[in-house]
Amino acid sequence: MTQMHHNEKTMSYNEKKVTIEMGGGLAPIELSTGKLAKQADGSVVLKQGATMLLATVVSAKEPKPGTDFLPLSVDYQEKYAATGRIPGGFLRREARLSDYEVLISRLIDRALRPLFPDTYHADTQVMVSLISADKEIMPDALAGLAASAAIAVSDIPFNGPISEVRVAKVDGQLVINPTVSALENASLEFIVAGSAQDIVMVEGECKEISETEMVEAIAFAHEAIKKQVAAQVELANLVGVKEKRNAEHEPSNPELRDAIYAATYDQVYAIAKSGSSKHDRTEKFAEIGKAFFETLGEEIDDETAFLLKKYYHDVQYDAVRNLVLDEGIRLDGRDVRTVRPIWTEVDYLPAAHGSAIFTRGETQSLTSVTLGSKDDEQMIDGAFFHGYNKFLLHYNFPAFSTGEVRPNRGPGRREVGHGNLAMRSLKQVLPGEDNPYTIRVVSDILESNGSSSMATVCAGTLALMDAGVKIKAPVSGIAMGLITDEKTGKYAILSDILGDEDHLGDMDFKVTGTEKGIVGCQMDLKINGLKWEVLTQALDQAKEARLHILGEMAKTITKPREDYKPHAPRIIQIIIDKEFIGAVIGPGGKIIQEMQRETGATISIEEVDNKGVVQIFADNKESIDAALARIKAITAKPEIGEVYEGKVKTIMPFGAFVEIMPGKDGLLHISEIDWKRLETMDGVFKEGDMVTVKLLDIDKQGKLKLSRKALLPRPPKEDKPKEG
């Protein structure tokens, strides 16, 4: 128990607490406020078991002038002390966020962002820290709940609360927030976020499941989310209802809005319908806007300029959406179901271990595969997760891919998120334990107009097959969009969305899968009241597009190459008895180092499940064969009846000790050297002589009995002279 050194009455804080029963044998979740971080606008501590998260939110009282969006930053950070560890590296302190922390920050951000009022533009910062950790309770599923609770107890305007849960299917049963160990056998695993009414985000991976199974899992998660939202409302009521701040950070001018619509809507609609290229379209839209601005004369104040930009964007937004809803026509002239033309090529980079180009419309990925050894594994030194990773996927999105100029500052959060989705999708089809390689896939996006993360999945599949990696099945991915009109109830589901359709739509969702089923998904929704049947229909349409893309990919390559490229490194993995591990390594590593030096191969050895797992890695077959022969010699067991070339080690009056394998000596008794009887060992052998012997027997003590005589032709018996 926490010790209190002063009585309850003199406490300088007023803590309020609510409890959420999780059921299923899981510890309840406690949300409390009023004890820590009281100068933040909102602060909540979430506790489940030994896991504790501190979430805070602070928002500026006024927006910065001219801001027409919500400047929201979300950071999730794990304190190493939470798991009783000291960070690695030279500094030994928490550094910049790891990819894992960035991914969780993104999950929280994507759940919260759509629920702030559209007109709220004040700088807002949400921070969630893991301050204590239970080895079995995963903090990522709780971070969204903690963040939303901090906003719920503040005076910041928010159309929530929301919550986030992990839903998994373990042994055929759906479970919420399973333990780390239960998750190992899950056939699906999603993080789902939502409010009491709606789902706002889904992200996850699964093992070739059906569309129906996915919708069931999301609906199951929503029931748990509703409970967690109710608890936040209860906590906010305990704290006392606060007057929410003014969320109207935008000026408005309905007359100007009407004037812009009247002057430009029909022209914008006509250009949207003309099916021109992205570049032409952008130029023509800009010209119409400019022409209208010029009619207003020279003197335009800042507020009017701000509104002109905003309202003209609204015109484009409405025109493009109405064109789709009313006529089923899209910006590039396609109907809602058509996927843009695809061309693919493999083996494009002669020196890479595997490579592919995947092009769909104006989106292009050049992807390479590199095969490495155990030494190339990535070490993950996180507070909650630390260990090794042997499958890496990196996604790069340079500015030239969209024809822009921008300094290259390394991968941002978006790149980390997109790369992770592609990595999780391809991970589902990698060969299992029999893949000895560390694999790195790198996708460089050379052109982008609509889902380059899905192009990465397709190019990654092709490049892995080109490299000869025995994937279980090809994977393709598609980005879908949804446009809905709440007033009329009309909706349109779009396959293979363009970049422009991404921010014009209400739902942007990406689905990856094999011919058998879904392996990964990422959804962001901005609509109220998405009906389950619409979601099911959208997933079915996505399946049709995924299968079409798989068909296009199959025109280039249908299955992994029989062998790796001639210049790819080779790895052979053998299992040896545990007792030989020491013999292969040698005193102070002498034997293994000598083998590596003399054969040119890299050898790694580790004990797994009471066996020695040896990996031999080299860039040519000769080195591997030489190292393999040496290890086999050390680890071979003498077999009765086998013939060995041995070396005489010591000579005794009764015979010689002969080494038939490294470290394995046997006795060649004087009576087993020759058929004729030897009286003495003098002059028969000298130490260091090589002699061919047969192993006759191994006695109970493990001693070896050798014979040279058994390999020599038996002399004919001489007739003894008859005695007279």
Residue, then its C-alpha position, 0 to 999 in steps of 0.5 A: m500500500t502507498q504510505m500516507h504520512h498525514n491524515e486524510k483531512t490535511m491533504s492538499y488535493n482532492e482526488k476523484k476516481v472511477t473504476i471500469e470493470m473489464g471482466g474476463g479475469l482482467a484487472p479493473i481500470e481506475l481513472s483518477t484526477g486531482k492528484l498529479a499535474k494540476q496545472a495542466d488543463g486536464s490531467v488523469v492517471l489511468k491504473q490497471g494492475a501495475t500499469m499506470l499512465l499519466a495523461t495531460v492536455v494543455s490548450a492555448k487560450e487563443p489561436k495564433p492569428g491566421t490559423d485555419f486548422l487545429p495545431l494538435s501534437v500528441d506524444y506518447q512516451e515510455k519511462y524506462a523506470a516504469t519497467g525497472r530498466i535503465p536506457g541503453g546508448f551513451l546518454r542513458r536517458e530517454a531520447r527522441l521517441s522510438d518508432y514504437e512510441v511514434l506509432i502509439s502517438r499516431l493511434i491516439d492522434r488519429a482517434l482524437r483529431p476528428l472529434f475537436p470542433d472544426t472551428y477550434h484552432a488553438d495550439t493543443q498538446v496531449m502527452v501520455s507517459l507510461i510511468s509504471a508497467d505490468k509485464e502482461i498489460m499492454p499500455d498501447a491499448l489504454a493510452g487513448l482512454a487516458a488521453s480522452a479522460a484528460i480532455a474530458v475533465s478539462d474545459i477544452p471543447f471536444n465532441g467526445p469522449i472517445s476510447e481505444v481498445r485492442v480486440a483480438k481473437v484467441d482460440g476462436q473467441l473475441v477478447i478485449n485487451p488480452t494479456v501479452s502472452a494470450l496475444e501470441n496465438a491471436s488470429l486477429e488483432f486490431i486497435v479500435a477507437g470510437s465514441a459512444q456513437d461511432i467508430v473513428m479509427v481501426e488499425g491492425e493485422c490478422k491471419e487471412i480472415s473474412e470481411t464478416e469476421m473483421v466487422e464482428a471484431i470491430a462491433f465487439a470492440h465498440e461495446a467495450i468502448k461505450k463502457q469506457v466512454a460512460a466512465q469518463v462522463e462519470l469522472a467529468n461529472l464528479v469533478g464538476v461540469k466546467e464551462k467549455r471554452n469558446a470553440e469559434h476561432e473562425p470568423s464567418n461571412p455568409e454573404l461572401r460565402d454565398a457570393i463565392y458559391a454563386a460565382t464559382y461552383d458551376q465552373v469548378y464542377a465542370i472542371a472536376k467532371s472534365g477528367s483532366s490530370k492532377h496538374d491541369r486540374t490544380e491550375k484550372f481550380a487556381e485560375i477560377g479562384k484568382a478570377f473571383f478574388e480580382t472582382l473584389g478589388e485591391e483592398i482585401d483585409d486579412e480576415t476576408a483573405f482568410l475566408l476567401k481561401k476557406y470558402y473556395h476550398d469548400v466549393q471544391y470540396d462540395a463540387v467533387r463530392n456531389l459529382v461522385l454522389d450524383e453522377g458516379i464520376r470521379l476527378d480523373g474520369r473513373d467510375v467508383r469501382t475502377v482501379r487505375p492501370i497497373w504495371t509491374e517489373v521485377d529484378y530491376l536492380p541487378a545488385a540487390h538481393g531482390s527488387a520490384i517496381f509497382t506502378r498504379g496510376e500516378t503512384q510508384s514504388l521502387t522496392s528492394v529486398t536485402l537478406g542478412s544474417k543474425d548479426d543484422e537483426q535490429m535490437i529494440d531497446g524500449a521500456f516495454f518491448h526489448g528484444y530482437n527483430k529480424f524483419l524490417l520494412h522502411y518506407n521513404f517519401p521524398a518530396f519529388s514524388t509529389g513534385e514538391v520542394r522540401p528539405n529531406r529531414g528523415p522519416g516523419r511520423r507519417e512514414v513510420g506509420h505507413g511503413n508499419l502498416a506494410m510491414r505488418s501485412l507482409k509479416q503475415v506471409l513470411p516463412g516461419e521458423d525455417n527462414p534463417y535470414t534477417i530481411r530488410v525491405v525498403s520502399d522508395i516512393l518515386e511518384s505519389n497520387g493515392s496510397s503509396s503505402m498500399a503500393t509498398v505492400c504490392a511492390g514488397t510482395l513482388a520483391l520478396m518473391d524476386a529475392g526467392v523468399k518463400i512467402k506463403a502467398p502474395v499480398s496486395g493492398i488497396a486504399m478505399g474512400l467513402i463519401t456520404d451525404e447525411k442529409t440525403g443518406k446517399y453514399a459512394i464507396l470509391s476504390d483506389i482513391l486519388g490523393d485529392e479524394d483522400h481529404l475530400g472523403d469521409m473515410d479513408f481505409k486501407v485493406t491488405g490481403t491474400e486471395k484467402g483473406i485480410v491480413g492488415c487494415q488501417m481506417d480513419l473515419k470522419i462521419n457520424g453514424l456509419k452503418w455496419e452494412v455500409l462498412t461490410q459493403a466497402l470491405d467487399q468492394a475492397k476485396e474485389a479490388r485486391l483480387h484484381i491487383l493480385g491478378e495484375m501482379a501475377k502477370t509479372i511473377t506468381k511465386p517465389r523464385e526457386d533459389y536466391k540470386p547468385h550474389a545473395p548471401r547464403i545461410i545454412q542452419i543446423i541443429i546440434d546436440k547441446e553438449f557440443i556447443g562448447a566444443v564448437i566455440g572452443p576455449g575463449g572462442k578459439i575454435i569458432q574464431e579459427m573456423q571463421r578466419e579460415t573459411g571466410a564464413t560467419i558462424s553464430i551459435e545459440e542455445v534454444d530449447n536444449k539444442g544448439v542452433v548453428q547458423i553459417f552465413a557466407d556470400n559463397k557456397e564454398s565457404i559454407d561447405a568448408a565451415l559445415a564440414r568442420i562443424k560436422a567433424i566436431t559434432a559428429k558422434p562415432e558410429i560403430g562399424e564406421v571406418y575413420e582416418g585417425k592420428v596416433k596420439t600416445i603409445m602404451p605397452f598394450g597398444a595405441f590411443v588414436e584420435i578418430m575425431p576432434g577430441k575423440d580418442g579410442l584404444l587400438h589394442i596391440s592385439e587389433i593392430d595386425w593378424k600376426r601376434l605382436e610381442t611389443m609396441d616398439g617400432v610399430f607406430k610413432e606419435g602423429d602417424m595416420v592410421t585407418v581404423k574401424l570402430l568395433d564397439i563403444d562400451k558403457q563408459g563411452k570408451l571406444k574400441l578400435s581395430r586396424k586388423a579388421l580392415l586387413p585381409r585375413p592371412p590364409k591358415e598355414d597347414k601345421p606339420k603332422e607330428g610323427 
